[in-house]
Amino acid sequence: METPCRNLCALDRERKSCTGCGRTIEEIVHWRSMNGAARAAVMKRVRDFQPVEQRA
């Protein structure tokens, strides 16, 4: 199963999303149970996300 996870997992200060992949907590928790269309929508949204440690 394709995933946007980059193994740089950490939560933002608001504890709402991952600073490594850009997914929300809800998206991370429910990733395995999401259907293909839902996962594709998340992948599209976070496609250009830059992990915090790699931002200039």
C-alpha positions, 0 to 999 in steps of 0.5 A: 500500500502506497503511503506518504509517510517519510519516516520523519514522524512528529506532530506539529505544535497544535498536535493536528498534523505530522510535520514529516508527511503533512497528513492530519492525525485523523488521516494517519489513524484511519489510513489503513481503513480508507478506500483507494479514492480517499487515500488518493485524495490525501496523496494528492494533497500532500504530494508537494509537502516539504517536511519541516526539517527540509524547509528552507 
